[in-house]
Amino acid sequence: MKFVDYAEILIKAGRGGRGCVSFRREKYVPRGGPDGGDGGRGGHVIFQASKELNTLLDFRYKREYTAIKGQHGMGSRMHGRDGQDLIIPVPAGTVIRDKETGAEVADLVEDKQQFIAGHGGRGGLGNQHFATATRQVPRYAQPGEEGEEKYLILELKLLADVGLVGLPNAGKSTLISVISSARPKIADYPFTTLVPNLGVVKFENFISFVVADIPGLIEGAHKGVGIGFQFLRHIERTRIFLHLVDVSDMSAEDPVEQYLKIMRELEIYSTSLLSKIHAVVATKVDAASDENKLELIRKYCMNNEIDFFAVSAVTGSGIKELLRYVVNILSRIQEHDEKDRNQDRK
């Protein structure tokens, strides 16, 4: 399935039904009076998050969504039926923005969470409401109101606990394929990964956590350089960043500089990313005959109090230690979140 994480659409809520002009006509009731019923409300346009979806692909082919209008009022004070609401499923993690203002109007992160994006128009009042002592035969009823019409932007931000970031060919796809059931494309040329990949990791007694492999970032990514820039939004929700740096003989770049380049891009994109937990992972240690690179990044992390791990996805060296570290961090975060929820309930 093609991965699509951005879409622009038009929504139109249903128009309200018009009120009815009617007069009671029954045998032995010569002056029954007005009995026109009210029109029904137009249908709302509602977005509903679903964990079963993982792309906004459907919105590439259908860009206009219209809810059903309300039924008109009828005689005998009969109220028109309300228009059926239009429920649009979107992937959990979808952010909805107003296209004109750019303001965020909703962030749907929980399964089945709903948001009314467009309210249906109110139904018009029937002529029964307009009878007075001086106007006993009103021949007027209200028209239904128009439903809300908006242009919206949908942005998908993946819901992942751990984000793998690094320069192209740092070994992100290989690592996620080893620790999870994800099977991304793996090759020895830059920008092999064209879309984010999600993998579910199960380790020891910890239930599971989700890892996102973000396409390779390069210097200037925040300006649109390379392909990874368009996926920067997907790392905003992650709890832990694992910075993968290549220390193999095939890499000509200094491992410390690899790490610093990515950190600069993250900082320029959003300073809030710096407050998250960061760890450095030296990859491809099995292909490093010269350990100078490994020691260089190890000492840098030690001097700057950055958690550091050296792994080999080929031999499995260091993988368990890395996963145990991630599990411990996520467990502490969950405990902290649970305490905050309990305090809010009190």
C-alpha positions in Angstrom: 0.0 0.0 0.0 1.3 3.4 -0.9 2.1 5.6 2.1 0.4 9.0 2.0 0.7 11.3 5.0 -0.7 14.6 3.7 -4.0 15.5 2.0 -6.2 18.5 1.4 -10.0 18.1 1.2 -13.3 20.0 1.2 -16.0 19.1 3.6 -19.7 20.2 3.4 -22.0 19.5 6.3 -25.7 18.9 5.4 -28.1 21.7 5.0 -31.1 21.9 7.4 -34.5 21.0 6.1 -37.0 23.9 5.6 -40.0 24.4 7.8 -43.4 23.5 6.6 -46.3 25.8 5.9 -49.4 23.8 6.7 -52.9 24.2 8.3 -54.9 21.7 10.2 -57.8 20.5 8.2 -60.1 18.0 9.9 -63.8 17.4 9.9 -65.6 19.4 12.5 -62.5 21.6 13.1 -63.2 24.6 10.8 -60.4 26.7 12.1 -57.6 24.3 12.9 -54.8 26.8 12.7 -51.2 26.4 11.5 -49.5 23.0 12.1 -46.4 23.1 9.9 -43.5 21.0 11.4 -39.9 21.9 11.7 -37.2 20.9 9.3 -34.5 18.3 10.4 -30.9 19.2 11.1 -28.3 18.6 8.4 -25.8 15.9 8.9 -22.5 16.6 10.7 -19.1 15.7 9.1 -17.2 13.7 11.7 -13.7 12.4 11.6 -13.0 9.2 13.6 -9.6 7.8 14.4 -8.9 4.1 13.6 -5.9 2.1 14.4 -6.7 -0.2 11.5 -5.6 2.5 9.0 -2.0 3.7 8.5 -2.2 6.0 5.5 -4.2 8.9 4.0 -4.2 7.3 0.6 -8.0 7.3 0.2 -8.0 11.1 0.4 -5.9 11.3 -2.7 -8.7 9.9 -4.8 -11.7 11.6 -3.1 -11.2 15.2 -2.0 -14.8 16.3 -1.4 -17.1 15.0 1.4 -20.7 16.0 1.8 -23.1 15.0 4.5 -26.8 14.4 3.9 -29.2 17.3 4.3 -32.1 17.3 6.7 -35.6 16.4 5.7 -38.2 19.1 5.3 -40.9 19.6 7.9 -44.4 18.2 7.2 -48.0 18.9 8.2 -49.6 17.8 11.4 -46.6 19.2 13.3 -44.3 16.4 11.9 -40.6 17.1 12.4 -38.3 16.4 9.5 -35.8 13.6 9.9 -32.2 14.8 10.8 -29.6 14.2 8.1 -27.4 11.2 8.7 -23.9 12.2 10.0 -21.0 11.5 7.7 -18.3 9.6 9.6 -14.9 9.7 7.9 -12.3 7.2 9.2 -8.7 8.4 9.5 -5.5 6.8 10.9 -4.8 7.3 14.5 -2.3 10.1 14.8 -4.0 12.4 12.2 -3.8 16.1 12.8 -6.6 18.3 11.2 -5.8 21.9 10.3 -7.9 24.7 8.8 -6.4 25.4 5.4 -7.2 29.1 5.4 -5.7 29.9 8.8 -3.3 26.9 9.2 -4.6 26.5 12.8 -4.7 23.0 14.3 -8.4 22.1 15.1 -8.0 18.5 16.1 -5.4 15.8 16.9 -6.9 12.3 16.8 -4.5 9.9 18.6 -6.8 7.4 20.3 -8.8 4.7 18.6 -12.4 5.6 17.9 -11.8 9.2 19.0 -14.1 11.6 17.1 -14.2 15.2 16.1 -17.0 17.1 14.5 -15.3 19.1 11.8 -18.4 20.5 10.1 -21.8 21.1 11.9 -24.9 20.5 10.0 -27.3 23.4 9.4 -30.2 24.0 11.7 -33.6 23.0 10.4 -36.1 25.8 9.7 -39.1 26.4 12.0 -42.6 25.5 10.7 -45.4 28.1 10.5 -46.9 26.8 13.8 -44.3 28.9 15.6 -45.3 32.1 14.0 -49.0 32.3 15.0 -49.9 35.3 17.1 -53.1 36.9 18.3 -52.9 39.4 15.4 -51.6 36.9 12.8 -53.5 33.7 13.2 -52.9 32.4 9.7 -49.1 32.7 9.1 -48.1 31.6 5.7 -44.4 31.7 6.4 -41.8 29.1 7.5 -38.1 29.4 7.9 -35.7 27.9 5.3 -33.0 25.5 6.6 -29.6 26.9 7.4 -26.6 25.9 5.3 -24.2 23.5 6.8 -20.5 24.4 7.5 -18.2 24.2 4.5 -14.4 24.1 5.1 -11.2 23.3 3.3 -9.1 21.2 5.6 -5.5 19.8 5.7 -4.9 16.3 7.0 -1.5 15.4 8.3 -0.5 12.0 9.6 2.0 11.8 12.4 2.9 8.2 13.1 2.4 6.9 16.7 5.7 5.3 17.6 7.5 5.0 20.9 11.0 4.9 19.4 12.3 6.8 16.4 15.4 5.6 14.4 17.2 8.6 12.9 20.5 9.0 11.1 22.1 9.7 7.8 21.3 7.5 4.7 22.7 4.0 5.0 23.3 4.3 8.7 21.7 0.8 9.2 18.2 1.9 10.3 16.3 -0.5 8.0 18.5 -3.4 8.9 18.1 -2.8 12.6 14.3 -2.6 12.5 14.2 -5.8 10.4 16.2 -7.6 13.1 14.3 -6.4 16.2 10.8 -6.5 14.7 8.7 -8.3 12.1 9.0 -5.3 9.7 10.6 -6.1 6.4 11.7 -2.8 4.8 13.8 -2.7 1.6 17.5 -3.0 2.4 20.3 -2.0 0.0 23.7 -0.5 0.0 22.8 2.8 -1.8 21.6 6.1 -0.2 17.8 6.7 0.2 16.9 3.1 0.0 14.1 3.8 2.5 11.5 6.0 0.7 8.7 6.0 3.4 8.7 5.5 7.2 8.5 1.9 8.3 6.8 0.8 11.5 7.8 -2.3 13.5 6.4 -3.8 16.7 9.0 -5.1 19.1 8.3 -7.6 21.8 11.0 -8.1 24.4 11.0 -10.1 27.6 8.2 -9.2 29.9 7.5 -5.9 28.4 4.3 -6.1 26.3 5.5 -4.4 23.1 6.6 -1.1 21.7 6.6 0.5 18.2 9.7 1.6 16.4 9.7 3.9 13.4 12.4 3.9 10.8 12.5 7.4 9.4 14.0 7.8 5.9 17.6 9.1 6.0 18.1 12.8 6.9 20.9 14.9 5.4 22.2 18.3 6.1 19.6 20.9 5.1 16.7 18.5 5.5 14.6 21.2 7.2 14.8 23.3 4.0 13.6 20.4 1.9 17.0 18.9 0.9 16.8 15.1 0.4 13.7 13.1 1.0 13.7 12.7 4.7 12.5 16.3 5.4 8.9 15.5 4.5 8.8 12.8 7.2 10.2 14.9 10.0 6.6 15.3 11.4 6.6 11.6 12.2 9.2 11.8 14.9 7.4 14.5 16.9 5.4 11.9 18.9 8.3 9.5 19.6 9.5 9.1 23.2 13.0 8.0 22.5 15.4 8.9 19.6 18.0 6.4 18.7 20.7 8.1 16.6 22.3 5.5 14.4 25.9 6.3 13.3 27.9 4.1 10.9 31.3 3.2 12.2 32.2 0.6 9.5 35.1 0.9 7.1 32.7 1.7 4.3 31.7 5.0 6.0 34.0 7.9 5.2 32.2 10.4 7.5 33.2 11.1 11.1 30.7 9.4 13.5 30.5 12.4 15.8 29.8 14.7 12.8 27.1 12.3 11.7 25.4 12.7 15.1 25.8 16.5 15.2 24.3 16.9 11.7 21.2 15.1 12.7 20.9 17.0 16.0 21.2 20.3 14.1 18.4 19.3 11.7 16.1 18.3 14.6 16.8 21.5 16.5 16.0 23.7 13.5 12.8 21.7 12.8 11.5 21.9 16.3 13.4 22.8 19.6 10.9 20.6 21.5 12.6 17.5 20.0 15.7 18.3 22.1 13.8 17.7 25.3 13.1 14.1 24.4 15.4 11.2 25.4 18.3 10.7 23.0 20.8 7.8 22.7 23.5 7.1 20.2 23.9 3.7 18.5 27.0 2.8 16.7 26.1 0.4 13.9 27.9 -2.1 11.7 30.6 -2.7 14.3 31.2 -6.1 12.7 32.5 -4.4 9.6 34.9 -2.0 11.5 38.5 -3.3 11.3 39.7 0.0 12.7 38.1 0.8 16.1 39.2 4.5 16.1 35.7 5.6 14.9 34.0 3.5 17.5 36.2 4.9 20.3 35.8 8.4 19.0 32.0 8.4 19.3 32.1 6.4 22.5 34.3 9.1 24.2 32.2 11.9 22.8 29.0 10.3 24.3 30.8 9.7 27.6 32.0 13.3 27.9 28.5 14.7 27.1 26.6 12.2 29.2 24.8 10.6 26.2 23.7 7.0 26.5 25.7 4.9 24.0 25.5 1.5 22.5 27.5 -0.4 19.9 25.5 -3.0 17.9 25.8 -5.3 14.9 22.5 -6.3 13.2 24.4 -9.0 11.4 25.9 -10.8 14.4 23.3 -9.6 16.9 26.0 -8.1 19.1 24.7 -5.5 21.5 21.0 -5.9 20.4 19.7 -7.2 23.6 21.4 -4.6 25.7 19.9 -1.9 23.4 16.4 -3.3 23.7 16.7 -3.7 27.4 17.6 0.0 27.7 14.6 1.0 25.6 12.3 -1.1 27.6 13.5 0.3 30.9 13.1 3.9 29.6 9.6 3.2 28.3 8.6 1.5 31.5 9.7 4.6 33.5 7.8 6.9 31.1 4.6 4.8 31.5 4.9 4.9 35.3 5.3 8.6 35.2 2.3 9.1 32.9 0.2 6.8 35.1 1.0 8.9 38.2 0.1 12.1 36.3 -3.3 10.5 35.3 -4.0 9.5 38.9 -3.3 13.0 40.1 -5.6 14.5 37.5 -8.4 12.2 38.7 -7.9 13.4 42.2 
